[in-house]
């Protein structure tokens, strides 16, 4: 019914707001600043103009990072579709449970606890 469809529509912040918020969080992350401060100087040639070098390095980083993000998204989407099958999810649960049980048994044996 139209009322149900209208109720199901979820409103949230617009894409520019989400982008600007994410950009501010990423730009203010001290780990990112330290990473670039440690990485970029290795590729800077002192005799060449600095702004052009930094622009090229930043563009290369954005391209590589963007491709990795797309790869993660595609892989997550594929894995999500693969895990929608209950038999596969059950298999993952059984394997995980077996690994945890085996780890517990090995830990008990290593610490000398009698089973």
N, C-alpha and C positions, 0 to 999 in steps of 0.2 A: 504494500500500500504506500501511497505517497508520504503519509505521516511517518511510517516506519523508515523510509529512505531518508527523509529529512532528519529524523532522530539519529540515524546512523552516521550522518555526515559529521566529521570531526573537524573543528577549526583549530588552528594553531598558529604560531608565528609564521610570518611570510618568509620566503626563501632568503631575501636580502638580510633580514634580521638574524636568521639562523647563521648565515655566512659571516656576518660581521661579528657576532658573538663568538663563533668558532675561531675566527681570525684573531680576535683579541686574546683569547685563551692561549692559542698557539704562539702568538708573538710575545706574550709575556711569560712564557715558560722558560725558566732559567736553564733547564737542560738543553733546550734548543739553542739558546744563545751560546752556551759553553761548547756545544757540538760544533757550531759554525765557527766559533773563535779558534777552535783547535783544528778544524778541517781545512778551511779556506786558505790560511797562510801558506800551506804546503804547495798550493797551486798558483800563487801570485808571483808574477815576474816583476821584480822591482823596477826595471827599466821601461815598462809599458804603462799606459794610462790605467789607473786603478778603477775608475768607475766602469769602464768597458769590461775589465776582467771580472769584477764582481757581478755585473749584469749577466755575463756569459755563464759564470758558475751558478748563479741563482737560477737561471733558465734551465741549465742542465739538471740541477737538483730537482726543480719542479717537474720537469718532464719524467725523470726516473721515478720520483716519488708518486706522481700521478699514475704512471703505468703500474706500479706496485699496488696502489690502492684499488685500481680497476681489477687487477688480478685477484686480490683478496676478496673483493665484492663478488666477482664471478665464481670464485671457489666456494665462498660461503653460500651463494645461491644454489650452486650445484649440490653441495653437501646437504643443504636444507631439503632440497627435493629428494635426494637419495634417502635421507633419514625419515621421510614421511611414511615409508613402508614399515609397518609394525614388526615384521619379521627381522628387518635389518636393525631396528632399534633394540629388539630383544637380543640379537646376536651381540651387539655392542655392550649391552648390560651384562650378558653372561661372560664375555671376555674380560670386561673391567672387574667384575666380581671375582673371577678366577685369579686375575693379577693381584688384586688386593688380598685375597685369602692366601695366595702363595707367598706374598711379601710378609704377611703376618706369621706364617709358619716358619719362613726363613729367619725372621727376626727372633722368634721364640727359640729356634735352634741355636742361633748365634749367641744369644744371651744366656743360654743354659737352662731355660725354662722347660720343664718336662711337660709334654702334652699328655 
